[in-house]
């Protein structure tokens, strides 16, 4: 029973983490498109790789706070706008 509880808790936590990554990715993509930037242009402006931007937008990557700040600055946005909805 305890093993099941641990697995259930881990599953809920992992689901929440994935939700946060997905929401961040959706917000980055929306702000990028609103700014009229391609992934390549955003990556260049943020000094990050295009692959990394793509992975963030798809919710695969969990960027550091430093990289979230770089992305926000490159978009002319605020970090809180990128993490809205968490």
RANOR-V237899 format. One record per helix or strand of 2 or more residues. SS is the DSSP state (@ for helix, = for strand). FROM is the first residue (numbers start at 1). TO is the last residue. If there is no record, write none. Layout:
SS,FROM,TO  SS,FROM,TO
This chain:
@,2,35  @,39,46  @,50,57  @,65,75  @,79,82
